Amino acid sequence: MQFTSNYATCAGREIHFTEWGARHRPTVIAWHGLARTGRDMDELAQSLCDRFRVICPDTLGRGYSQWSPDPGREYCLAFYARLAAELFERLGIARAHWVGTSMGGAIGTVCAGGIAQPELAPRIQSLVLNDNAPRLAASAIERIRSYAGDPPAFRTMAELGAFFRDVYRPYGWLSDAQWRRLTETSTRRLPDGRVTPHYDPAMARQFVDHPRDYELWEHYDRIRIPVLLLRGAESDLVLPDAAAEMLARGPGALGLARVVEVPGCGHAPALNVPEQLGVVRTFLEQAEAALPAPVATG
């Protein structure tokens, strides 16, 4: 199955996204992590597109999306949620399931909680959080910030590829072809000819300008839809006590949340192997099947 590459203007900013599957099918929004791009979701989208329409955005400042002219105000979860709400409108999405890796999960939590974008919350039907929780380990945030805010540059793609293999080792197993695609879809060339990760380094200002942006219990506690947490068994970002707390409050207290530990992964599972993809697909299919049938008109 091939995807299409598309652009939409949301909140006055040009946002790039790939689209997979037929438009009449139920929609899945698949949103990537902090310093990544929507192409990280290729395997997930490929595995779902026979059953779902899958939209994989590049966040503002990443991949082919526009860089923000106002980094201090726009590189934050509230503005990303605004972009998501306008993307729903641009694409005519009445309802969708949400799969988010790391930051993408945090954006989904904010959207589904309904505080930032009240009109969007009723449209989100289920939420998959790939190694993201309403409380994150401070030491892991600092680790991520240390490499995301000052991306290195290399003379060759081979050197950049080696860097990606090192920093993203916690993703778990990737084939050589998957590592190559990750590198090629995550690279931009600098004026001096060197290559560097494909994002605006200013996006890391989020941790300075919005230091409590990832404290999300207020949002999570308002969620009333099925939630699946995929926790990397070796994750240093989502600790076991945070996962346990998710099962005791918000949707967890209503029996709507579950946690699946992903062996052999830290932060965050790459969503690229059958075991991980199967768990996500089963959850989405069950969530879709539980929805009321649309009311016929005419």
C-alpha positions as protocol buffer text, in pm:
chain_id: "A"
residue {
  index: 1
  type: MET
  ca { x: 0 y: 0 z: 0 }
}
residue {
  index: 2
  type: GLN
  ca { x: 137 y: 339 z: -99 }
}
residue {
  index: 3
  type: PHE
  ca { x: 84 y: 659 z: 93 }
}
residue {
  index: 4
  type: THR
  ca { x: 31 y: 1014 z: -32 }
}
residue {
  index: 5
  type: SER
  ca { x: 230 y: 1315 z: 84 }
}
residue {
  index: 6
  type: ASN
  ca { x: 14 y: 1618 z: 167 }
}
residue {
  index: 7
  type: TYR
  ca { x: 17 y: 1967 z: 318 }
}
residue {
  index: 8
  type: ALA
  ca { x: -249 y: 2161 z: 508 }
}
residue {
  index: 9
  type: THR
  ca { x: -251 y: 2508 z: 663 }
}
residue {
  index: 10
  type: CYS
  ca { x: -343 y: 2483 z: 1032 }
}
residue {
  index: 11
  type: ALA
  ca { x: -334 y: 2779 z: 1271 }
}
residue {
  index: 12
  type: GLY
  ca { x: -155 y: 2971 z: 997 }
}
residue {
  index: 13
  type: ARG
  ca { x: 125 y: 2715 z: 971 }
}
residue {
  index: 14
  type: GLU
  ca { x: 195 y: 2466 z: 692 }
}
residue {
  index: 15
  type: ILE
  ca { x: 176 y: 2111 z: 825 }
}
residue {
  index: 16
  type: HIS
  ca { x: 292 y: 1807 z: 631 }
}
residue {
  index: 17
  type: PHE
  ca { x: 129 y: 1466 z: 670 }
}
residue {
  index: 18
  type: THR
  ca { x: 120 y: 1131 z: 498 }
}
residue {
  index: 19
  type: GLU
  ca { x: -210 y: 956 z: 437 }
}
residue {
  index: 20
  type: TRP
  ca { x: -264 y: 582 z: 405 }
}
residue {
  index: 21
  type: GLY
  ca { x: -577 y: 382 z: 325 }
}
residue {
  index: 22
  type: ALA
  ca { x: -918 y: 466 z: 183 }
}
residue {
  index: 23
  type: ARG
  ca { x: -1083 y: 783 z: 308 }
}
residue {
  index: 24
  type: HIS
  ca { x: -1417 y: 616 z: 382 }
}
residue {
  index: 25
  type: ARG
  ca { x: -1259 y: 393 z: 647 }
}
residue {
  index: 26
  type: PRO
  ca { x: -1238 y: 479 z: 1019 }
}
residue {
  index: 27
  type: THR
  ca { x: -950 y: 720 z: 1083 }
}
residue {
  index: 28
  type: VAL
  ca { x: -639 y: 674 z: 1296 }
}
residue {
  index: 29
  type: ILE
  ca { x: -415 y: 969 z: 1380 }
}
residue {
  index: 30
  type: ALA
  ca { x: -59 y: 841 z: 1430 }
}
residue {
  index: 31
  type: TRP
  ca { x: 161 y: 1111 z: 1588 }
}
residue {
  index: 32
  type: HIS
  ca { x: 537 y: 1077 z: 1631 }
}
residue {
  index: 33
  type: GLY
  ca { x: 775 y: 1163 z: 1915 }
}
residue {
  index: 34
  type: LEU
  ca { x: 963 y: 1477 z: 2012 }
}
residue {
  index: 35
  type: ALA
  ca { x: 1257 y: 1486 z: 1768 }
}
residue {
  index: 36
  type: ARG
  ca { x: 1111 y: 1255 z: 1506 }
}
residue {
  index: 37
  type: THR
  ca { x: 886 y: 1274 z: 1199 }
}
residue {
  index: 38
  type: GLY
  ca { x: 564 y: 1113 z: 1081 }
}
residue {
  index: 39
  type: ARG
  ca { x: 760 y: 861 z: 875 }
}
residue {
  index: 40
  type: ASP
  ca { x: 833 y: 676 z: 1200 }
}
residue {
  index: 41
  type: MET
  ca { x: 474 y: 553 z: 1168 }
}
residue {
  index: 42
  type: ASP
  ca { x: 522 y: 383 z: 829 }
}
residue {
  index: 43
  type: GLU
  ca { x: 509 y: 26 z: 961 }
}
residue {
  index: 44
  type: LEU
  ca { x: 210 y: 103 z: 1182 }
}
residue {
  index: 45
  type: ALA
  ca { x: 24 y: 272 z: 897 }
}
residue {
  index: 46
  type: GLN
  ca { x: 107 y: -12 z: 659 }
}
residue {
  index: 47
  type: SER
  ca { x: -28 y: -265 z: 907 }
}
residue {
  index: 48
  type: LEU
  ca { x: -355 y: -74 z: 958 }
}
residue {
  index: 49
  type: CYS
  ca { x: -439 y: 73 z: 619 }
}
residue {
  index: 50
  type: ASP
  ca { x: -644 y: -225 z: 499 }
}
residue {
  index: 51
  type: ARG
  ca { x: -890 y: -146 z: 781 }
}
residue {
  index: 52
  type: PHE
  ca { x: -831 y: 221 z: 865 }
}
residue {
  index: 53
  type: ARG
  ca { x: -745 y: 553 z: 706 }
}
residue {
  index: 54
  type: VAL
  ca { x: -419 y: 655 z: 876 }
}
residue {
  index: 55
  type: ILE
  ca { x: -294 y: 1015 z: 901 }
}
residue {
  index: 56
  type: CYS
  ca { x: 69 y: 1066 z: 1009 }
}
residue {
  index: 57
  type: PRO
  ca { x: 156 y: 1434 z: 1065 }
}
residue {
  index: 58
  type: ASP
  ca { x: 495 y: 1598 z: 1098 }
}
residue {
  index: 59
  type: THR
  ca { x: 472 y: 1822 z: 1403 }
}
residue {
  index: 60
  type: LEU
  ca { x: 543 y: 2191 z: 1359 }
}
residue {
  index: 61
  type: GLY
  ca { x: 921 y: 2229 z: 1331 }
}
residue {
  index: 62
  type: ARG
  ca { x: 982 y: 1867 z: 1228 }
}
residue {
  index: 63
  type: GLY
  ca { x: 1020 y: 1694 z: 895 }
}
residue {
  index: 64
  type: TYR
  ca { x: 853 y: 1882 z: 611 }
}
residue {
  index: 65
  type: SER
  ca { x: 627 y: 2093 z: 832 }
}
residue {
  index: 66
  type: GLN
  ca { x: 700 y: 2463 z: 867 }
}
residue {
  index: 67
  type: TRP
  ca { x: 932 y: 2583 z: 1142 }
}
residue {
  index: 68
  type: SER
  ca { x: 765 y: 2813 z: 1390 }
}
residue {
  index: 69
  type: PRO
  ca { x: 838 y: 3186 z: 1360 }
}
residue {
  index: 70
  type: ASP
  ca { x: 740 y: 3215 z: 1728 }
}
residue {
  index: 71
  type: PRO
  ca { x: 918 y: 2925 z: 1904 }
}
residue {
  index: 72
  type: GLY
  ca { x: 856 y: 3037 z: 2261 }
}
residue {
  index: 73
  type: ARG
  ca { x: 480 y: 3043 z: 2213 }
}
residue {
  index: 74
  type: GLU
  ca { x: 419 y: 2769 z: 1957 }
}
residue {
  index: 75
  type: TYR
  ca { x: 650 y: 2484 z: 2053 }
}
residue {
  index: 76
  type: CYS
  ca { x: 422 y: 2352 z: 2327 }
}
residue {
  index: 77
  type: LEU
  ca { x: 146 y: 2095 z: 2372 }
}
residue {
  index: 78
  type: ALA
  ca { x: -137 y: 2351 z: 2371 }
}
residue {
  index: 79
  type: PHE
  ca { x: -38 y: 2483 z: 2028 }
}
residue {
  index: 80
  type: TYR
  ca { x: 18 y: 2132 z: 1894 }
}
residue {
  index: 81
  type: ALA
  ca { x: -337 y: 2047 z: 2011 }
}
residue {
  index: 82
  type: ARG
  ca { x: -464 y: 2352 z: 1823 }
}
residue {
  index: 83
  type: LEU
  ca { x: -287 y: 2228 z: 1511 }
}
residue {
  index: 84
  type: ALA
  ca { x: -448 y: 1888 z: 1559 }
}
residue {
  index: 85
  type: ALA
  ca { x: -795 y: 2040 z: 1597 }
}
residue {
  index: 86
  type: GLU
  ca { x: -754 y: 2240 z: 1276 }
}
residue {
  index: 87
  type: LEU
  ca { x: -614 y: 1936 z: 1094 }
}
residue {
  index: 88
  type: PHE
  ca { x: -932 y: 1747 z: 1186 }
}
residue {
  index: 89
  type: GLU
  ca { x: -1133 y: 2031 z: 1034 }
}
residue {
  index: 90
  type: ARG
  ca { x: -921 y: 2056 z: 718 }
}
residue {
  index: 91
  type: LEU
  ca { x: -952 y: 1684 z: 654 }
}
residue {
  index: 92
  type: GLY
  ca { x: -1317 y: 1654 z: 751 }
}
residue {
  index: 93
  type: ILE
  ca { x: -1248 y: 1403 z: 1029 }
}
residue {
  index: 94
  type: ALA
  ca { x: -1562 y: 1356 z: 1238 }
}
residue {
  index: 95
  type: ARG
  ca { x: -1400 y: 1105 z: 1473 }
}
residue {
  index: 96
  type: ALA
  ca { x: -1068 y: 924 z: 1501 }
}
residue {
  index: 97
  type: HIS
  ca { x: -857 y: 694 z: 1711 }
}
residue {
  index: 98
  type: TRP
  ca { x: -523 y: 834 z: 1827 }
}
residue {
  index: 99
  type: VAL
  ca { x: -188 y: 654 z: 1846 }
}
residue {
  index: 100
  type: GLY
  ca { x: 96 y: 867 z: 1982 }
}
residue {
  index: 101
  type: THR
  ca { x: 459 y: 791 z: 2054 }
}
residue {
  index: 102
  type: SER
  ca { x: 608 y: 989 z: 2343 }
}
residue {
  index: 103
  type: MET
  ca { x: 527 y: 1355 z: 2264 }
}
residue {
  index: 104
  type: GLY
  ca { x: 261 y: 1235 z: 2020 }
}
residue {
  index: 105
  type: GLY
  ca { x: 92 y: 1056 z: 2309 }
}
residue {
  index: 106
  type: ALA
  ca { x: 108 y: 1370 z: 2521 }
}
residue {
  index: 107
  type: ILE
  ca { x: -60 y: 1569 z: 2243 }
}
residue {
  index: 108
  type: GLY
  ca { x: -329 y: 1303 z: 2225 }
}
residue {
  index: 109
  type: THR
  ca { x: -382 y: 1320 z: 2602 }
}
residue {
  index: 110
  type: VAL
  ca { x: -424 y: 1698 z: 2585 }
}
residue {
  index: 111
  type: CYS
  ca { x: -667 y: 1666 z: 2293 }
}
residue {
  index: 112
  type: ALA
  ca { x: -871 y: 1388 z: 2452 }
}
residue {
  index: 113
  type: GLY
  ca { x: -884 y: 1563 z: 2790 }
}
residue {
  index: 114
  type: GLY
  ca { x: -1080 y: 1849 z: 2639 }
}
residue {
  index: 115
  type: ILE
  ca { x: -928 y: 2138 z: 2834 }
}
residue {
  index: 116
  type: ALA
  ca { x: -721 y: 2288 z: 2552 }
}
residue {
  index: 117
  type: GLN
  ca { x: -956 y: 2201 z: 2262 }
}
residue {
  index: 118
  type: PRO
  ca { x: -1302 y: 2119 z: 2403 }
}
residue {
  index: 119
  type: GLU
  ca { x: -1453 y: 2072 z: 2057 }
}
residue {
  index: 120
  type: LEU
  ca { x: -1196 y: 1806 z: 1967 }
}
residue {
  index: 121
  type: ALA
  ca { x: -1228 y: 1576 z: 2269 }
}
residue {
  index: 122
  type: PRO
  ca { x: -1562 y: 1415 z: 2164 }
}
residue {
  index: 123
  type: ARG
  ca { x: -1409 y: 1325 z: 1827 }
}
residue {
  index: 124
  type: ILE
  ca { x: -1130 y: 1110 z: 1976 }
}
residue {
  index: 125
  type: GLN
  ca { x: -1258 y: 757 z: 2024 }
}
residue {
  index: 126
  type: SER
  ca { x: -958 y: 581 z: 2179 }
}
residue {
  index: 127
  type: LEU
  ca { x: -602 y: 659 z: 2276 }
}
residue {
  index: 128
  type: VAL
  ca { x: -282 y: 456 z: 2243 }
}
residue {
  index: 129
  type: LEU
  ca { x: 8 y: 600 z: 2441 }
}
residue {
  index: 130
  type: ASN
  ca { x: 338 y: 456 z: 2321 }
}
residue {
  index: 131
  type: ASP
  ca { x: 566 y: 501 z: 2622 }
}
residue {
  index: 132
  type: ASN
  ca { x: 403 y: 820 z: 2742 }
}
residue {
  index: 133
  type: ALA
  ca { x: 232 y: 892 z: 3073 }
}
residue {
  index: 134
  type: PRO
  ca { x: 93 y: 1194 z: 3257 }
}
residue {
  index: 135
  type: ARG
  ca { x: 404 y: 1188 z: 3475 }
}
residue {
  index: 136
  type: LEU
  ca { x: 750 y: 1138 z: 3326 }
}
residue {
  index: 137
  type: ALA
  ca { x: 1084 y: 1075 z: 3492 }
}
residue {
  index: 138
  type: ALA
  ca { x: 1279 y: 1400 z: 3520 }
}
residue {
  index: 139
  type: SER
  ca { x: 1615 y: 1234 z: 3457 }
}
residue {
  index: 140
  type: ALA
  ca { x: 1493 y: 1088 z: 3127 }
}
residue {
  index: 141
  type: ILE
  ca { x: 1349 y: 1424 z: 3018 }
}
residue {
  index: 142
  type: GLU
  ca { x: 1689 y: 1578 z: 3079 }
}
residue {
  index: 143
  type: ARG
  ca { x: 1855 y: 1301 z: 2876 }
}
residue {
  index: 144
  type: ILE
  ca { x: 1624 y: 1363 z: 2582 }
}
residue {
  index: 145
  type: ARG
  ca { x: 1664 y: 1738 z: 2609 }
}
residue {
  index: 146
  type: SER
  ca { x: 2043 y: 1704 z: 2608 }
}
residue {
  index: 147
  type: TYR
  ca { x: 2053 y: 1555 z: 2258 }
}
residue {
  index: 148
  type: ALA
  ca { x: 1738 y: 1711 z: 2110 }
}
residue {
  index: 149
  type: GLY
  ca { x: 1831 y: 2071 z: 2187 }
}
residue {
  index: 150
  type: ASP
  ca { x: 2177 y: 2054 z: 2033 }
}
residue {
  index: 151
  type: PRO
  ca { x: 2159 y: 1818 z: 1736 }
}
residue {
  index: 152
  type: PRO
  ca { x: 2498 y: 1712 z: 1603 }
}
residue {
  index: 153
  type: ALA
  ca { x: 2608 y: 1747 z: 1242 }
}
residue {
  index: 154
  type: PHE
  ca { x: 2810 y: 1495 z: 1043 }
}
residue {
  index: 155
  type: ARG
  ca { x: 3004 y: 1485 z: 718 }
}
residue {
  index: 156
  type: THR
  ca { x: 2830 y: 1174 z: 589 }
}
residue {
  index: 157
  type: MET
  ca { x: 2497 y: 993 z: 609 }
}
residue {
  index: 158
  type: ALA
  ca { x: 2683 y: 688 z: 740 }
}
residue {
  index: 159
  type: GLU
  ca { x: 2802 y: 888 z: 1041 }
}
residue {
  index: 160
  type: LEU
  ca { x: 2454 y: 1027 z: 1106 }
}
residue {
  index: 161
  type: GLY
  ca { x: 2308 y: 678 z: 1072 }
}
residue {
  index: 162
  type: ALA
  ca { x: 2549 y: 550 z: 1335 }
}
residue {
  index: 163
  type: PHE
  ca { x: 2441 y: 833 z: 1565 }
}
residue {
  index: 164
  type: PHE
  ca { x: 2075 y: 740 z: 1520 }
}
residue {
  index: 165
  type: ARG
  ca { x: 2146 y: 374 z: 1591 }
}
residue {
  index: 166
  type: ASP
  ca { x: 2313 y: 475 z: 1916 }
}
residue {
  index: 167
  type: VAL
  ca { x: 2067 y: 732 z: 2047 }
}
residue {
  index: 168
  type: TYR
  ca { x: 1761 y: 530 z: 1943 }
}
residue {
  index: 169
  type: ARG
  ca { x: 1889 y: 193 z: 2062 }
}
residue {
  index: 170
  type: PRO
  ca { x: 1602 y: 181 z: 2317 }
}
residue {
  index: 171
  type: TYR
  ca { x: 1357 y: 154 z: 2023 }
}
residue {
  index: 172
  type: GLY
  ca { x: 1435 y: -217 z: 2013 }
}
residue {
  index: 173
  type: TRP
  ca { x: 1504 y: -425 z: 1704 }
}
residue {
  index: 174
  type: LEU
  ca { x: 1500 y: -257 z: 1362 }
}
residue {
  index: 175
  type: SER
  ca { x: 1614 y: -419 z: 1040 }
}
residue {
  index: 176
  type: ASP
  ca { x: 1900 y: -261 z: 846 }
}
residue {
  index: 177
  type: ALA
  ca { x: 1646 y: -136 z: 592 }
}
residue {
  index: 178
  type: GLN
  ca { x: 1439 y: 24 z: 867 }
}
residue {
  index: 179
  type: TRP
  ca { x: 1744 y: 196 z: 1016 }
}
residue {
  index: 180
  type: ARG
  ca { x: 1832 y: 323 z: 669 }
}
residue {
  index: 181
  type: ARG
  ca { x: 1484 y: 461 z: 614 }
}
residue {
  index: 182
  type: LEU
  ca { x: 1481 y: 619 z: 960 }
}
residue {
  index: 183
  type: THR
  ca { x: 1806 y: 796 z: 874 }
}
residue {
  index: 184
  type: GLU
  ca { x: 1704 y: 906 z: 526 }
}
residue {
  index: 185
  type: THR
  ca { x: 1366 y: 1040 z: 643 }
}
residue {
  index: 186
  type: SER
  ca { x: 1518 y: 1217 z: 944 }
}
residue {
  index: 187
  type: THR
  ca { x: 1794 y: 1416 z: 773 }
}
residue {
  index: 188
  type: ARG
  ca { x: 1846 y: 1768 z: 640 }
}
residue {
  index: 189
  type: ARG
  ca { x: 2162 y: 1911 z: 490 }
}
residue {
  index: 190
  type: LEU
  ca { x: 2320 y: 2225 z: 634 }
}
residue {
  index: 191
  type: PRO
  ca { x: 2461 y: 2510 z: 422 }
}
residue {
  index: 192
  type: ASP
  ca { x: 2813 y: 2376 z: 479 }
}
residue {
  index: 193
  type: GLY
  ca { x: 2710 y: 2037 z: 337 }
}
residue {
  index: 194
  type: ARG
  ca { x: 2697 y: 1845 z: 662 }
}
residue {
  index: 195
  type: VAL
  ca { x: 2388 y: 1644 z: 759 }
}
residue {
  index: 196
  type: THR
  ca { x: 2185 y: 1681 z: 1079 }
}
residue {
  index: 197
  type: PRO
  ca { x: 1849 y: 1560 z: 1217 }
}
residue {
  index: 198
  type: HIS
  ca { x: 1547 y: 1704 z: 1036 }
}
residue {
  index: 199
  type: TYR
  ca { x: 1398 y: 1939 z: 1295 }
}
residue {
  index: 200
  type: ASP
  ca { x: 1422 y: 2291 z: 1430 }
}
residue {
  index: 201
  type: PRO
  ca { x: 1656 y: 2285 z: 1732 }
}
residue {
  index: 202
  type: ALA
  ca { x: 1443 y: 2561 z: 1887 }
}
residue {
  index: 203
  type: MET
  ca { x: 1166 y: 2307 z: 1947 }
}
residue {
  index: 204
  type: ALA
  ca { x: 1359 y: 2204 z: 2260 }
}
residue {
  index: 205
  type: ARG
  ca { x: 1273 y: 2545 z: 2408 }
}
residue {
  index: 206
  type: GLN
  ca { x: 951 y: 2377 z: 2513 }
}
residue {
  index: 207
  type: PHE
  ca { x: 1131 y: 2246 z: 2820 }
}
residue {
  index: 208
  type: VAL
  ca { x: 1242 y: 2597 z: 2918 }
}
residue {
  index: 209
  type: ASP
  ca { x: 945 y: 2809 z: 2813 }
}
residue {
  index: 210
  type: HIS
  ca { x: 685 y: 2552 z: 2926 }
}
residue {
  index: 211
  type: PRO
  ca { x: 862 y: 2357 z: 3201 }
}
residue {
  index: 212
  type: ARG
  ca { x: 545 y: 2184 z: 3327 }
}
residue {
  index: 213
  type: ASP
  ca { x: 409 y: 2099 z: 2983 }
}
residue {
  index: 214
  type: TYR
  ca { x: 432 y: 1725 z: 3037 }
}
residue {
  index: 215
  type: GLU
  ca { x: 257 y: 1720 z: 3376 }
}
residue {
  index: 216
  type: LEU
  ca { x: -72 y: 1594 z: 3240 }
}
residue {
  index: 217
  type: TRP
  ca { x: -279 y: 1440 z: 3519 }
}
residue {
  index: 218
  type: GLU
  ca { x: -534 y: 1722 z: 3491 }
}
residue {
  index: 219
  type: HIS
  ca { x: -593 y: 1620 z: 3129 }
}
residue {
  index: 220
  type: TYR
  ca { x: -573 y: 1245 z: 3182 }
}
residue {
  index: 221
  type: ASP
  ca { x: -825 y: 1247 z: 3467 }
}
residue {
  index: 222
  type: ARG
  ca { x: -1090 y: 1390 z: 3232 }
}
residue {
  index: 223
  type: ILE
  ca { x: -1053 y: 1116 z: 2969 }
}
residue {
  index: 224
  type: ARG
  ca { x: -1348 y: 878 z: 2931 }
}
residue {
  index: 225
  type: ILE
  ca { x: -1239 y: 665 z: 2634 }
}
residue {
  index: 226
  type: PRO
  ca { x: -1038 y: 341 z: 2610 }
}
residue {
  index: 227
  type: VAL
  ca { x: -666 y: 396 z: 2672 }
}
residue {
  index: 228
  type: LEU
  ca { x: -380 y: 158 z: 2598 }
}
residue {
  index: 229
  type: LEU
  ca { x: -35 y: 228 z: 2740 }
}
residue {
  index: 230
  type: LEU
  ca { x: 250 y: 47 z: 2566 }
}
residue {
  index: 231
  type: ARG
  ca { x: 536 y: 74 z: 2811 }
}
residue {
  index: 232
  type: GLY
  ca { x: 886 y: -21 z: 2707 }
}
residue {
  index: 233
  type: ALA
  ca { x: 990 y: -273 z: 2970 }
}
residue {
  index: 234
  type: GLU
  ca { x: 1323 y: -93 z: 3005 }
}
residue {
  index: 235
  type: SER
  ca { x: 1184 y: 260 z: 2974 }
}
residue {
  index: 236
  type: ASP
  ca { x: 1353 y: 527 z: 3182 }
}
residue {
  index: 237
  type: LEU
  ca { x: 1081 y: 782 z: 3094 }
}
residue {
  index: 238
  type: VAL
  ca { x: 761 y: 601 z: 3198 }
}
residue {
  index: 239
  type: LEU
  ca { x: 835 y: 433 z: 3529 }
}
residue {
  index: 240
  type: PRO
  ca { x: 626 y: 144 z: 3667 }
}
residue {
  index: 241
  type: ASP
  ca { x: 468 y: 359 z: 3939 }
}
residue {
  index: 242
  type: ALA
  ca { x: 338 y: 606 z: 3680 }
}
residue {
  index: 243
  type: ALA
  ca { x: 187 y: 321 z: 3479 }
}
residue {
  index: 244
  type: ALA
  ca { x: 23 y: 182 z: 3794 }
}
residue {
  index: 245
  type: GLU
  ca { x: -122 y: 522 z: 3878 }
}
residue {
  index: 246
  type: MET
  ca { x: -274 y: 543 z: 3528 }
}
residue {
  index: 247
  type: LEU
  ca { x: -471 y: 228 z: 3609 }
}
residue {
  index: 248
  type: ALA
  ca { x: -602 y: 380 z: 3933 }
}
residue {
  index: 249
  type: ARG
  ca { x: -731 y: 716 z: 3813 }
}
residue {
  index: 250
  type: GLY
  ca { x: -903 y: 881 z: 3518 }
}
residue {
  index: 251
  type: PRO
  ca { x: -1002 y: 619 z: 3257 }
}
residue {
  index: 252
  type: GLY
  ca { x: -815 y: 358 z: 3461 }
}
residue {
  index: 253
  type: ALA
  ca { x: -1052 y: 401 z: 3755 }
}
residue {
  index: 254
  type: LEU
  ca { x: -1339 y: 332 z: 3512 }
}
residue {
  index: 255
  type: GLY
  ca { x: -1180 y: 14 z: 3380 }
}
residue {
  index: 256
  type: LEU
  ca { x: -1104 y: 177 z: 3046 }
}
residue {
  index: 257
  type: ALA
  ca { x: -723 y: 169 z: 3063 }
}
residue {
  index: 258
  type: ARG
  ca { x: -477 y: -114 z: 3028 }
}
residue {
  index: 259
  type: VAL
  ca { x: -98 y: -144 z: 3026 }
}
residue {
  index: 260
  type: VAL
  ca { x: 108 y: -373 z: 2803 }
}
residue {
  index: 261
  type: GLU
  ca { x: 479 y: -408 z: 2872 }
}
residue {
  index: 262
  type: VAL
  ca { x: 691 y: -435 z: 2557 }
}
residue {
  index: 263
  type: PRO
  ca { x: 998 y: -655 z: 2617 }
}
residue {
  index: 264
  type: GLY
  ca { x: 1334 y: -563 z: 2471 }
}
residue {
  index: 265
  type: CYS
  ca { x: 1252 y: -192 z: 2443 }
}
residue {
  index: 266
  type: GLY
  ca { x: 1311 y: 123 z: 2641 }
}
residue {
  index: 267
  type: HIS
  ca { x: 1186 y: 461 z: 2526 }
}
residue {
  index: 268
  type: ALA
  ca { x: 1009 y: 408 z: 2297 }
}
residue {
  index: 269
  type: PRO
  ca { x: 902 y: 90 z: 2113 }
}
residue {
  index: 270
  type: ALA
  ca { x: 942 y: 146 z: 1739 }
}
residue {
  index: 271
  type: LEU
  ca { x: 600 y: -1 z: 1650 }
}
residue {
  index: 272
  type: ASN
  ca { x: 766 y: -194 z: 1370 }
}
residue {
  index: 273
  type: VAL
  ca { x: 739 y: -563 z: 1456 }
}
residue {
  index: 274
  type: PRO
  ca { x: 436 y: -796 z: 1441 }
}
residue {
  index: 275
  type: GLU
  ca { x: 400 y: -835 z: 1817 }
}
residue {
  index: 276
  type: GLN
  ca { x: 371 y: -459 z: 1879 }
}
residue {
  index: 277
  type: LEU
  ca { x: 161 y: -394 z: 1570 }
}
residue {
  index: 278
  type: GLY
  ca { x: -77 y: -674 z: 1660 }
}
residue {
  index: 279
  type: VAL
  ca { x: -143 y: -534 z: 2006 }
}
residue {
  index: 280
  type: VAL
  ca { x: -223 y: -190 z: 1863 }
}
residue {
  index: 281
  type: ARG
  ca { x: -442 y: -326 z: 1584 }
}
residue {
  index: 282
  type: THR
  ca { x: -644 y: -547 z: 1819 }
}
residue {
  index: 283
  type: PHE
  ca { x: -700 y: -255 z: 2057 }
}
residue {
  index: 284
  type: LEU
  ca { x: -814 y: -24 z: 1776 }
}
residue {
  index: 285
  type: GLU
  ca { x: -1043 y: -283 z: 1622 }
}
residue {
  index: 286
  type: GLN
  ca { x: -1206 y: -351 z: 1958 }
}
residue {
  index: 287
  type: ALA
  ca { x: -1247 y: 21 z: 2026 }
}
residue {
  index: 288
  type: GLU
  ca { x: -1400 y: 73 z: 1682 }
}
residue {
  index: 289
  type: ALA
  ca { x: -1635 y: -224 z: 1723 }
}
residue {
  index: 290
  type: ALA
  ca { x: -1760 y: -84 z: 2055 }
}
residue {
  index: 291
  type: LEU
  ca { x: -1869 y: 245 z: 1897 }
}
residue {
  index: 292
  type: PRO
  ca { x: -2239 y: 296 z: 1822 }
}
residue {
  index: 293
  type: ALA
  ca { x: -2333 y: 252 z: 1458 }
}
residue {
  index: 294
  type: PRO
  ca { x: -2386 y: 579 z: 1270 }
}
residue {
  index: 295
  type: VAL
  ca { x: -2748 y: 689 z: 1246 }
}
residue {
  index: 296
  type: ALA
  ca { x: -2880 y: 664 z: 890 }
}
residue {
  index: 297
  type: THR
  ca { x: -3023 y: 984 z: 743 }
}
residue {
  index: 298
  type: GLY
  ca { x: -3234 y: 1062 z: 441 }
}
